[in-house]
Amino acid sequence: MFDPTLNGVMAQVDAGKIVLPAMQRPFVWKEDRITKLMNSLLRGFPLGTALLWKTATMQRFRRFQRDVQPDAGITVDFDSDDSTERYLVLDGQQRLTSLFVAIAGTYDGKKLFVDVLSGVKGEKDAGDAYWDCRFLVEKEAKDLNAWPRPAGEKNGSAERAVFVKFQDLTRLAAAKAGVIATQRAAELGLDAAQTTHMTTSYLQGATVLASKTALQIHLIDEDAGEPMPIEEILEVFVRVNSGGLVLQKSDLLMSLLDLKWNDIQPELSRAVTEINALRPFNITRDDVLKSLLLAKGSETRFDRLVADRSRVEKLATDLPQLLPALQAAWKSMTLLLMDDCKITSERFFRGGHNSLLPFVLYFVANPAPSPAEKRRLVVAVYTTLMSGVFAGAEARMGAFVRKECVKGKPFPLDKLTRLVASHYGVSLLETLLSRHLDLTLNIAHGGITVDDNNAENLQRDHIFPRAMLEKQGMPPERTNHYANFHFLRGKGNLNKSDTAPHEWFKKPGDQPAYSDDDLKERLLTWDLLQPGKFGDMLRERSQKIHERALALFGMTSAEFDALFA
C-alpha cells in the first residue's frame, strides 16, 4: 500500500523506491525557490501535485539528489534494474527534490534552518513569507541566534531569532514536541509569548510531514500483465509538463533518443561542459543536439521530429559517432568568435545560437580553414548576426546549411550576402552597421569584454545627449545613429540628462575624467565634443567605424560592397 503522507513519500525516495526516469532534466531550483516551498509547507498551503508511474518494467532511472551543489555542474548517472517495483516521477521532480533536500540533505553544503520565533500571523499580504527559512552552516545559525546582539552588529535583526534545523524538528515525536520546546525556551530565557510561539512551531514541525494533503500524489498503476509502452508514458510526461518551468519540446526528443542511445544525456552534458570551458558563452544541450541533427541532414524542428518515431530510432543509432566532430566544431566556432571576431559575450548574438549553426557545420566539413578563409568567416559571422537572417527562421537556416556548407568548399559568403540583400535590402556597409547597435559598438571599441553575470553594467550611451539634440530639432535617425553611441561601464550616465559632451566627459558623475586615450579608444577627440560639432562628430566617427570594421574584415570598402552588389 502506497503511503501518501510526506513522511511516507520521503521514506520511499530515500529507499530508492521513488526515482527519476531518464527523461527528467536535472534539478534546477535555486535556494530561494526551496525556502519559499518550505514556507508554504509550514503555513499549511498546498504544494501542488506529483505524478508517479508505478512499474516493474526495466527502465533507466536515477535516484534523487540528497546533497545539491548548485555550482558543481550537471552530472547524470543512471541505473537500470528490473528486479523490483518502483515509482518513476513523471511530474513534480522539483518539488520532491526540494523536500528531500530540506528534510534529509543539504544545499551547497548547508542544512535548512527555521526560525521558530517567526511564522507570526500579522497584517501581511498572502504572498509574504511568514516563516524565516534559510540554508545555513552551524556557525551562521549560532551567530543569528546570539542574544543580545553583539556590539557593533549591523546585519542582525532587531527581533530575537531562534534558528533550529528543520530536520531536527521533523524528527520530534509529536507527543514530546511541546515539552521539549518549553524546556528549550526556558534555557534560552524566552518570555511567555515567545515560549508559546516556540512551542507552536515545534508542534508544527513535528507534525507537518504527517500531512496527506500537502502534496497531492497521483499514481499511474501499471498492470504487470499489460506493461504500458514507454511511448505512452512519454506522451503523458510531455502533456503534464507542458506548462512547467524547464520542460521543452526537446525533452521528448531526448527521451525518445534515450531509448536507443542510452548515454545521450551524460554524453551531451559532458560535451557542453567541455565546449563552454574557458569560454564566455553558454552553448546549451539543445544547441549541440540541433547541430547533430543538421550534421545528419535531419529536420531540426523538435516538434516535427517526435512525430516520426522510426526516424528518431534511426537517428539514435547514427548520431553518437558524430558527436566528437561536432564537439570539436563548436570549440573551433567559439575560438573564431573570441580570437578573430572579437566577440566575447552572449549579448551580441541575434537569434540565439541558431545563427551559429551554419558555421559549426562548416567547421565539421572543414576543420582547418586557412587564414584567408577565416577572414571570410569573420565577415560571414558579422553579416549573419547583424542582419538576423537566421533569427526565428529555422527552415531557412537548415536549407542553407544542407545546400551550402559542404566539405572541401569555401564558406558560401556570396550566397549568404545575396540572401541577406534579398530579405533585408542590405547593399552597403552602412546599412549593415545600422542593423545591430551593440555589435557595431563592439567593432567601434575594438572588441569589448562583457561580464554576462552583470551585463547591465555595460550600457549604451548617447555621446551628444538625446535630450539636447531633441531640443535642437535633430531628426531621430541622426540622434540615434550608431556613431552617436558608445559603451559606458557602471552608472555614470544615470544623471547625465542633457549635459553637453565637452563638459560631461571631463566630469562623468563620480567616475574619473576621460583621458585623451579614453577618447581615442572611442574614436573621439575633444574637438569633436565641442558645441556645434555634432554633424562633424557623426561624419568623422562613422568613417572611423567603417575603417575599423573593414580592418576587422580584412577587405576594402569596394570589396565589401561588391559582396552585396
Phi, psi and omega per residue, in radians:
M1 nan 2.258 -3.124
F2 -1.312 2.274 3.119
D3 -1.593 1.920 -3.039
P4 -1.481 -0.036 3.100
T5 -1.206 2.778 3.098
L6 -1.072 -0.635 3.066
N7 -1.036 -0.801 -3.122
G8 -1.156 -0.733 3.138
V9 -1.119 -0.803 -3.125
M10 -1.151 -0.598 3.099
A11 -1.121 -0.673 3.136
Q12 -1.299 -0.545 3.006
V13 -1.101 -0.810 -3.121
D14 -1.093 -0.619 -3.108
A15 -1.455 -0.059 -3.128
G16 1.372 0.342 3.083
K17 -1.531 -0.580 3.000
I18 -1.802 2.095 -3.022
V19 -2.354 3.050 -3.119
L20 -1.848 2.208 3.106
P21 -1.225 2.835 -3.096
A22 -1.026 -0.468 -3.075
M23 -1.229 -0.336 -3.081
Q24 -1.279 2.415 3.043
R25 -1.300 2.859 3.103
P26 -1.128 2.867 3.114
F27 -1.144 2.298 -3.058
V28 -2.177 -0.163 -3.091
W29 -1.129 2.501 3.094
K30 -1.651 3.041 -3.054
E31 -0.953 -0.746 -3.070
D32 -1.172 -0.575 3.099
R33 -1.170 -0.672 -3.137
I34 -1.165 -0.808 -3.104
T35 -1.162 -0.588 3.076
K36 -1.153 -0.668 3.100
L37 -1.097 -0.753 -3.122
M38 -1.203 -0.599 3.048
N39 -1.068 -0.750 3.101
S40 -1.095 -0.707 3.130
L41 -1.068 -0.826 -3.104
L42 -1.179 -0.463 3.125
R43 -1.479 -0.075 3.114
G44 1.456 0.279 3.117
F45 -1.407 2.616 3.051
P46 -1.181 2.492 -3.095
L47 -1.704 0.006 -3.105
G48 1.812 -2.665 -3.050
T49 -2.260 2.835 2.982
A50 -2.366 2.376 3.137
L51 -1.933 2.113 -3.095
L52 -2.051 2.496 3.093
W53 -1.906 1.985 3.118
K54 -1.495 2.086 -3.076
T55 -2.623 2.594 3.001
A56 -1.931 -0.023 3.092
T57 -1.244 2.419 -3.102
M58 -1.082 2.209 3.087
Q59 -2.372 2.690 3.037
R60 -1.446 2.282 -3.073
F61 -2.571 2.938 2.995
R62 -2.358 2.681 -3.137
R63 -1.435 2.789 3.126
F64 -1.161 2.562 3.028
Q65 -1.297 2.257 3.033
R66 -1.570 -0.686 -3.098
D67 -2.088 1.938 -3.072
V68 -1.668 2.217 3.030
Q69 -1.953 1.740 -2.987
P70 -1.101 -0.459 -3.077
D71 -1.860 0.219 -3.062
A72 -1.534 -0.013 -3.079
G73 1.482 2.992 -3.063
I74 -1.684 2.180 3.007
T75 -2.110 2.355 -3.098
V76 -2.225 1.908 3.113
D77 -2.081 2.292 -3.060
F78 -2.036 2.610 2.980
D79 -2.024 2.788 2.979
S80 -2.490 2.319 -3.016
D81 -2.773 2.247 3.098
D82 -1.956 0.361 -3.049
S83 -1.493 -0.198 -3.066
T84 -2.626 2.890 3.120
E85 -1.477 2.403 -3.138
R86 -2.391 2.898 3.037
Y87 -1.971 2.035 3.117
L88 -1.688 2.300 -3.069
V89 -1.412 2.037 3.077
L90 -1.654 -0.475 3.124
D91 -2.643 2.462 3.118
G92 1.820 0.241 -3.098
Q93 -1.017 -0.775 -3.070
Q94 -1.111 -0.732 3.130
R95 -1.166 -0.797 -3.104
L96 -1.134 -0.722 3.108
T97 -1.126 -0.731 3.124
S98 -1.052 -0.780 3.110
L99 -1.091 -0.747 -3.117
F100 -1.117 -0.754 3.116
V101 -1.100 -0.753 -3.105
A102 -1.204 -0.634 -3.029
I103 -1.545 -0.545 -3.009
A104 -2.365 -0.020 -3.012
G105 -2.338 -2.624 -3.116
T106 -2.462 2.758 3.002
Y107 -2.165 2.075 -3.105
D108 0.968 0.669 3.103
G109 1.362 0.131 -3.081
K110 -2.075 2.570 3.092
K111 -1.672 2.750 3.131
L112 -1.383 2.233 3.045
F113 -2.023 2.624 3.084
V114 -2.215 2.313 3.041
D115 -1.349 1.907 -3.058
V116 -1.331 -0.025 2.999
L117 -1.733 -0.020 3.036
S118 -1.557 -2.934 -3.134
G119 1.447 0.233 3.137
V120 -1.274 2.284 3.112
K121 -1.513 1.986 3.127
G122 -2.219 -2.787 3.122
E123 -1.467 1.310 -3.081
K124 -2.090 2.711 3.025
D125 -1.163 2.638 -3.098
A126 -1.057 -0.387 -3.127
G127 -1.503 -0.137 -3.114
D128 -1.215 2.599 3.113
A129 -1.489 1.974 3.128
Y130 -1.418 -0.600 -3.082
W131 -1.762 2.299 3.136
D132 -1.552 1.722 -3.136
C133 -1.894 2.267 -3.127
R134 -2.521 2.582 2.974
F135 -1.539 2.120 -3.031
L136 -2.428 2.746 2.877
V137 -1.608 2.927 -3.045
E138 -0.985 -0.740 -3.085
K139 -1.142 -0.678 3.123
E140 -1.093 -0.736 3.117
A141 -1.133 -0.718 3.136
K142 -1.076 -0.744 3.135
D143 -1.132 -0.696 3.133
L144 -1.197 -0.504 -3.115
N145 -1.465 -0.217 -3.079
A146 -1.012 2.302 3.130
W147 -2.627 2.307 -0.050
P148 -1.176 2.860 -3.101
R149 -1.077 2.450 3.079
P150 -1.036 2.571 3.122
A151 -1.032 2.361 3.116
G152 1.490 -0.021 3.117
E153 -1.173 2.143 -3.082
K154 -1.840 -0.471 -2.989
N155 -1.658 -0.209 -3.088
G156 -1.323 2.700 3.098
S157 -1.317 2.672 3.067
A158 -1.270 -0.336 3.117
E159 -1.530 2.589 3.096
R160 -1.268 2.542 3.129
A161 -2.294 2.549 3.018
V162 -2.306 1.683 -3.136
F163 -1.513 2.214 -3.124
V164 -2.175 2.495 3.092
K165 -1.045 2.267 3.107
F166 -1.067 -0.638 3.130
Q167 -1.060 -0.661 3.122
D168 -1.183 -0.680 3.131
L169 -1.103 -0.765 -3.060
T170 -1.252 -0.293 -3.140
R171 -1.594 -0.061 3.121
L172 -1.265 2.491 2.987
A173 -1.296 2.305 -3.067
A174 -0.993 -0.631 -3.102
A175 -1.174 -0.425 -3.086
K176 -1.834 -0.160 -3.021
A177 -1.041 -0.742 -3.118
G178 -1.122 -0.745 3.139
V179 -1.119 -0.784 -3.136
I180 -1.091 -0.714 3.138
A181 -1.123 -0.741 -3.138
T182 -1.109 -0.741 3.118
Q183 -1.108 -0.762 -3.124
R184 -1.148 -0.678 3.119
A185 -1.097 -0.690 3.110
A186 -1.129 -0.718 3.114
E187 -1.069 -0.599 -3.107
L188 -1.510 -0.135 -3.139
G189 1.264 0.597 -3.138
L190 -1.333 2.651 3.097
D191 -1.394 3.131 -3.028
A192 -1.093 -0.742 -3.123
A193 -1.151 -0.728 3.122
Q194 -1.152 -0.666 3.131
T195 -1.119 -0.753 3.114
T196 -1.077 -0.756 -3.121
H197 -1.170 -0.705 3.139
M198 -1.127 -0.676 3.118
T199 -1.112 -0.737 3.101
T200 -1.074 -0.711 -3.137
S201 -1.146 -0.719 3.122
Y202 -1.108 -0.738 3.120
L203 -1.135 -0.682 3.103
Q204 -1.088 -0.808 -3.137
G205 -1.127 -0.625 -3.095
A206 -1.277 -0.403 -3.051
T207 -1.948 -0.156 -2.985
V208 -1.109 -0.552 -3.097
L209 -1.422 -0.089 3.096
A210 -1.442 -0.085 -3.081
S211 -1.161 2.367 3.049
K212 -1.706 -0.137 -3.019
T213 -1.986 -0.213 -3.106
A214 -1.036 -0.757 3.108
L215 -2.151 2.027 -3.131
Q216 -1.375 2.127 -3.139
I217 -1.798 2.179 3.054
H218 -1.981 2.314 -3.080
L219 -1.952 2.373 2.857
I220 -1.760 1.860 -3.014
D221 -1.680 1.812 -3.089
E222 -1.280 2.295 3.028
D223 -1.330 2.098 -3.078
A224 -1.001 -0.487 -3.136
G225 -1.356 -0.375 3.141
E226 -2.314 1.349 -3.117
P227 -1.044 2.423 -3.123
M228 -1.341 2.262 3.127
P229 -1.024 2.475 -3.131
I230 -1.039 -0.566 3.131
E231 -1.066 -0.664 3.124
E232 -1.190 -0.694 3.105
I233 -1.113 -0.700 3.115
L234 -1.094 -0.681 3.112
E235 -1.103 -0.738 3.093
V236 -1.058 -0.794 -3.123
F237 -0.977 -0.842 -3.101
V238 -1.181 -0.699 -3.102
R239 -1.132 -0.783 -3.089
V240 -1.285 -0.384 -3.121
N241 -1.715 0.038 -2.983
S242 -1.059 -0.410 3.101
G243 -1.823 0.223 -3.046
G244 -1.332 3.095 -3.032
L245 -1.276 -0.735 -2.966
V246 -2.081 -0.201 -3.066
L247 -1.248 2.411 3.084
Q248 -2.324 3.017 3.113
K249 -1.036 -0.520 -3.130
S250 -1.133 -0.403 -3.134
D251 -1.119 -0.705 3.113
L252 -1.144 -0.742 3.112
L253 -1.073 -0.771 3.109
M254 -1.038 -0.714 -3.123
S255 -1.164 -0.684 3.101
L256 -1.186 -0.724 3.087
L257 -1.109 -0.602 -3.106
D258 -1.100 -0.426 3.136
L259 -1.096 -0.507 3.133
K260 -1.907 -0.747 -3.123
W261 -1.734 1.479 -2.959
N262 -1.095 -0.437 -3.086
D263 -1.769 0.335 -3.039
I264 -1.049 -0.749 -3.068
Q265 -1.190 -0.902 3.104
P266 -1.120 -0.599 -3.133
E267 -1.196 -0.752 3.092
L268 -1.176 -0.640 3.112
S269 -1.091 -0.769 3.109
R270 -1.136 -0.706 3.141
A271 -1.080 -0.778 3.139
V272 -1.092 -0.738 3.124
T273 -1.053 -0.760 -3.120
E274 -1.241 -0.645 3.120
I275 -1.104 -0.718 -3.068
N276 -1.480 -0.159 -3.101
A277 -1.048 2.239 3.113
L278 1.053 0.421 3.093
R279 -2.118 2.573 -3.139
P280 -1.538 0.416 -3.067
F281 -2.000 2.958 3.137
N282 -2.246 1.158 3.068
I283 -1.159 2.358 -3.010
T284 -1.867 2.966 3.060
R285 -1.007 -0.741 -3.111
D286 -1.165 -0.574 3.070
D287 -1.078 -0.812 -3.119
V288 -1.169 -0.720 3.119
L289 -1.066 -0.757 -3.132
K290 -1.132 -0.667 3.120
S291 -1.175 -0.601 3.058
L292 -1.089 -0.773 3.139
L293 -1.101 -0.726 3.099
L294 -1.098 -0.723 -3.128
A295 -1.084 -0.486 3.121
K296 -1.561 -0.015 -3.126
G297 1.330 0.396 -3.038
S298 -1.647 2.861 2.911
E299 -1.002 2.469 -3.133
T300 -1.935 -0.106 3.118
R301 -1.417 1.952 -2.965
F302 -1.029 -0.681 -3.087
D303 -1.141 -0.507 3.109
R304 -1.399 -0.634 -3.092
L305 -1.115 -0.727 -3.022
V306 -1.159 -0.283 3.119
A307 -1.316 -0.264 -3.100
D308 -1.974 1.490 -3.025
R309 -1.124 -0.658 -3.131
S310 -1.145 -0.651 3.096
R311 -1.123 -0.726 3.137
V312 -1.119 -0.703 3.114
E313 -1.077 -0.703 3.108
K314 -1.142 -0.719 3.116
L315 -1.087 -0.687 -3.132
A316 -1.080 -0.480 3.088
T317 -1.404 -0.616 -3.004
D318 -1.566 -0.517 -2.976
L319 -1.243 -0.619 -3.035
P320 -0.952 -0.690 -3.100
Q321 -1.249 -0.249 3.120
L322 -1.493 -0.287 -3.008
L323 -1.068 -0.771 -3.139
P324 -1.006 -0.743 3.141
A325 -1.171 -0.670 3.116
L326 -1.182 -0.683 3.114
Q327 -1.084 -0.765 3.100
A328 -1.107 -0.670 -3.133
A329 -1.160 -0.707 3.092
W330 -1.101 -0.698 3.107
K331 -1.104 -0.750 3.110
S332 -1.085 -0.684 -3.134
M333 -1.131 -0.791 -3.126
T334 -1.172 -0.569 3.058
L335 -1.173 -0.711 3.088
L336 -1.041 -0.763 3.130
L337 -1.037 -0.809 -3.060
M338 -1.304 -0.872 -2.970
D339 -1.451 -0.692 -3.030
D340 -1.757 -0.681 -3.125
C341 -1.544 -0.273 -3.092
K342 1.045 0.636 3.083
I343 -1.883 2.113 -3.019
T344 -2.300 0.497 -3.124
S345 -2.711 2.569 3.007
E346 -1.051 -0.431 -3.088
R347 -0.987 -0.507 -3.002
F348 -1.566 -0.025 -3.137
F349 -1.474 2.461 3.018
R350 -2.075 2.264 -3.089
G351 1.458 0.339 -3.135
G352 1.096 -2.637 -3.092
H353 -1.515 -0.073 3.061
N354 -0.957 -0.638 -3.103
S355 -1.206 -0.284 -3.139
L356 -1.543 -0.309 -3.011
L357 -1.049 -0.709 3.102
P358 -1.011 -0.608 -3.116
F359 -1.322 -0.646 3.077
V360 -1.070 -0.785 3.135
L361 -1.187 -0.556 3.046
Y362 -1.098 -0.744 3.141
F363 -1.160 -0.508 3.053
V364 -1.101 -0.781 -3.113
A365 -1.381 -0.462 -3.076
N366 -2.372 1.356 -2.986
P367 -1.238 -0.272 -3.075
A368 -2.305 1.234 -3.133
P369 -1.188 2.626 3.111
S370 -1.259 2.881 3.071
P371 -0.980 -0.692 3.125
A372 -1.134 -0.684 3.126
E373 -1.181 -0.609 3.093
K374 -1.096 -0.627 3.089
R375 -1.066 -0.745 3.108
R376 -1.087 -0.663 3.129
L377 -1.142 -0.647 3.099
V378 -1.072 -0.818 3.097
V379 -1.033 -0.750 -3.105
A380 -1.150 -0.711 3.131
V381 -1.081 -0.850 -3.140
Y382 -1.137 -0.671 3.111
T383 -1.093 -0.746 -3.132
T384 -1.158 -0.873 -3.074
L385 -1.211 -0.705 -3.110
M386 -1.223 -0.643 -3.110
S387 -1.410 -0.520 -3.043
G388 1.253 0.489 -3.017
V389 -1.079 -0.504 -3.136
F390 -1.877 0.121 3.132
A391 -1.250 2.076 -3.138
G392 1.141 0.355 -3.102
A393 -2.230 1.181 -3.051
E394 -1.049 -0.788 -3.107
A395 -1.136 -0.724 3.131
R396 -1.108 -0.764 3.135
M397 -1.104 -0.806 -3.122
G398 -1.091 -0.734 3.130
A399 -1.123 -0.702 3.133
F400 -1.101 -0.766 -3.135
V401 -1.099 -0.860 -3.043
R402 -1.166 -0.596 -3.086
K403 -1.538 -0.571 -2.909
E404 -1.962 -0.568 -3.039
C405 -1.551 1.281 -3.014
V406 -1.964 2.806 -3.031
K407 -1.128 2.423 3.007
G408 1.412 0.045 -3.121
K409 -2.033 2.632 3.053
P410 -1.073 2.763 3.076
F411 -1.045 2.357 -3.047
P412 -1.322 1.142 -3.105
L413 -1.066 -0.682 -3.135
D414 -1.114 -0.694 3.117
K415 -1.168 -0.673 3.131
L416 -1.131 -0.818 -3.106
T417 -1.152 -0.596 3.078
R418 -1.138 -0.693 3.115
L419 -1.089 -0.779 3.134
V420 -1.154 -0.746 -3.140
A421 -1.096 -0.721 -3.081
S422 -1.248 -0.568 -3.098
H423 -1.543 -0.533 -2.998
Y424 -2.184 0.031 3.096
G425 1.202 0.366 3.122
V426 -1.313 2.188 3.121
S427 -2.354 -0.201 -3.101
L428 -2.376 2.771 3.082
L429 -1.028 -0.690 3.137
E430 -1.002 -0.731 -3.136
T431 -1.123 -0.740 -3.122
L432 -1.157 -0.792 -3.130
L433 -1.076 -0.525 -3.106
S434 -1.301 -0.197 -3.041
R435 -1.527 -0.292 -3.038
H436 -2.554 1.601 -3.019
L437 -1.046 -0.797 -3.085
D438 -1.066 -0.782 -3.131
L439 -1.190 -0.631 3.097
T440 -1.127 -0.709 3.087
L441 -1.196 -0.552 3.051
N442 -1.064 -0.720 3.066
I443 -1.140 -0.791 -3.103
A444 -1.033 -0.628 -3.126
H445 -1.530 0.009 -3.137
G446 1.288 0.462 -3.068
G447 1.588 2.183 -3.076
I448 -2.286 2.461 -3.120
T449 -1.531 2.312 -3.139
V450 -2.129 2.292 3.013
D451 -1.460 1.842 -3.073
D452 -1.201 -0.277 3.035
N453 -1.348 -0.253 3.128
N454 -2.512 0.905 -3.001
A455 -1.097 -0.484 -3.130
E456 -1.201 -0.188 3.105
N457 -1.163 -0.333 3.100
L458 -1.871 2.009 -3.038
Q459 -2.081 2.607 2.960
R460 -1.402 2.452 -3.107
D461 -2.434 2.315 3.017
H462 -1.137 2.343 3.072
I463 -1.273 -1.007 2.938
F464 -1.565 2.043 -2.992
P465 -0.958 2.462 3.140
R466 -1.054 -0.743 -3.117
A467 -1.025 -0.716 3.135
M468 -1.135 -0.798 -3.088
L469 -1.195 -0.637 3.115
E470 -1.126 -0.659 3.086
K471 -1.089 -0.536 -3.138
Q472 -1.472 -0.029 3.130
G473 1.380 0.375 -3.134
M474 -1.214 2.328 3.123
P475 -1.099 2.567 -3.107
P476 -0.987 -0.635 -3.087
E477 -1.148 -0.426 3.067
R478 -1.552 -0.710 3.099
T479 -1.007 -0.733 -3.051
N480 -1.791 0.366 3.049
H481 -1.155 2.520 -3.079
Y482 -0.980 -0.508 -3.108
A483 -1.255 -0.198 3.084
N484 -1.701 0.318 3.106
F485 -2.155 2.676 2.911
H486 -2.534 2.903 3.069
F487 -1.516 2.440 -3.106
L488 -2.306 2.215 3.101
R489 -1.535 2.624 3.073
G490 1.368 -2.725 -3.028
K491 -1.997 0.462 -3.041
G492 -1.121 -0.352 -3.081
N493 -1.728 0.078 -3.050
L494 -1.134 -0.610 -3.117
N495 -1.932 0.402 -3.051
K496 -1.230 -0.709 -3.134
S497 0.923 -2.191 -3.105
D498 -1.938 0.537 3.095
T499 -1.076 2.282 -3.124
A500 -1.085 2.499 -3.043
P501 -1.072 -0.625 -3.114
H502 -1.163 -0.375 3.067
E503 -1.563 -0.783 -3.037
W504 -1.146 -0.731 -3.110
F505 -1.152 -0.352 3.062
K506 -1.470 -0.456 3.141
K507 -2.499 1.336 -3.078
P508 -1.456 1.294 -3.138
G509 1.159 -2.284 3.138
D510 -1.658 0.227 3.117
Q511 -1.621 2.768 3.100
P512 -1.100 2.656 3.102
A513 -1.090 2.611 3.111
Y514 -1.309 2.364 3.103
S515 -1.575 3.031 3.059
D516 -1.030 -0.698 -3.141
D517 -1.166 -0.651 3.095
D518 -1.064 -0.738 3.115
L519 -1.183 -0.694 3.137
K520 -1.083 -0.696 3.114
E521 -1.077 -0.495 3.116
R522 -1.648 0.173 -3.135
L523 1.058 0.721 -3.130
L524 -2.220 2.849 2.974
T525 -2.362 2.827 3.103
W526 -1.084 -0.605 -3.125
D527 -1.085 -0.687 -3.104
L528 -1.251 -0.213 -3.133
L529 -1.634 -0.048 -3.070
Q530 -1.281 2.725 3.099
P531 -0.957 2.427 3.119
G532 1.441 0.042 -3.067
K533 -1.799 0.176 -3.066
F534 -1.002 -0.813 -3.128
G535 -1.073 -0.749 3.108
D536 -1.117 -0.756 3.141
M537 -1.061 -0.790 -3.103
L538 -1.088 -0.774 -3.106
R539 -1.183 -0.867 -3.070
E540 -1.206 -0.710 -3.116
R541 -1.244 -0.613 3.046
S542 -1.009 -0.800 -3.133
Q543 -1.087 -0.722 -3.134
K544 -1.180 -0.639 3.087
I545 -1.170 -0.698 3.046
H546 -1.001 -0.827 -3.103
E547 -1.111 -0.699 3.139
R548 -1.189 -0.654 3.103
A549 -1.137 -0.789 -3.129
L550 -1.146 -0.612 3.072
A551 -1.132 -0.699 3.092
L552 -1.128 -0.678 -3.123
F553 -1.368 -0.328 -3.135
G554 1.250 0.683 3.131
M555 -2.639 2.891 3.098
T556 -1.483 2.935 3.109
S557 -1.077 -0.716 -3.137
A558 -1.128 -0.702 3.132
E559 -1.129 -0.698 3.132
F560 -1.159 -0.832 -3.118
D561 -1.084 -0.548 3.134
A562 -1.135 -0.493 3.121
L563 -1.081 -0.564 -3.061
F564 -1.788 0.086 -3.106
A565 -1.154 nan nan
